[in-house]
């Protein structure tokens, strides 16, 4: 379903680093990285990639009731016409 690019992961990681005022350095590698990252930004990027993969299933569960409601509204609109 979701298919973000590498640049999307990087932009999201940079935005998170800025929003949470995470300094340069490598402390996050141990906490949220896989060990191959060189700095906090790369660790955040790994976190974003891994999290987005798990969110895909959750998103489907959350979206189903909304999609069903929208479909019902659309069908009711056309049946009333």
C-alpha positions in Angstrom: 0.0 0.0 0.0 2.5 2.6 1.2 5.6 2.9 -1.0 7.7 5.8 0.3 11.1 6.5 -1.3 14.4 6.8 0.5 14.2 10.6 0.3 10.8 10.5 2.0 12.3 8.5 4.9 15.2 11.0 5.1 12.9 14.0 5.1 10.7 12.5 7.8 13.7 11.6 9.9 15.1 15.2 9.6 11.7 16.6 10.5 11.5 14.4 13.6 15.1 15.4 14.6 14.2 19.0 14.3 10.8 18.7 16.0 12.3 16.8 19.0 15.5 18.8 19.1 17.6 15.7 18.8 21.3 16.7 18.6 24.0 15.4 16.3 25.7 12.4 17.6 25.2 8.7 17.7 23.4 8.0 21.0 20.2 6.9 19.2 21.9 4.1 17.2 21.8 1.8 20.3 18.2 2.7 21.1 16.4 2.8 17.8 18.9 1.7 15.1 20.1 -1.6 13.9 23.7 -0.9 14.6 24.9 -0.1 11.1 23.9 3.6 11.3 26.6 6.3 11.7 24.6 9.0 13.5 21.3 9.9 15.1 19.8 11.0 11.8 20.4 7.6 10.2 19.1 5.9 13.3 15.9 8.0 13.0 15.7 7.1 9.3 15.8 3.4 10.3 13.2 3.9 12.9 10.9 5.6 10.3 11.3 2.8 7.8 10.6 0.1 10.4 7.7 2.0 11.9 6.0 2.7 8.5 6.2 -1.0 7.7 4.3 -1.9 10.9 1.8 1.0 10.5 0.7 -0.3 7.1 -1.4 -3.0 8.7 -2.7 -0.7 11.4 -3.7 1.8 8.8 -5.8 -0.7 7.0 -7.6 -1.6 10.2 -8.2 2.0 11.0 -9.2 3.0 7.4 -11.7 0.2 6.8 -14.6 1.7 8.9 -13.9 5.1 7.3 -14.0 3.6 3.8 -17.1 1.7 4.5 -18.8 4.8 5.8 -17.7 6.8 2.8 -18.9 4.1 0.4 -22.3 4.0 2.2 -22.6 7.8 1.9 -21.8 7.7 -1.8 -24.2 4.9 -2.5 -27.0 6.6 -0.6 -26.2 9.9 -2.5 -26.6 8.1 -5.8 -29.7 6.1 -4.8 -31.4 9.3 -3.7 -30.7 11.0 -7.1 
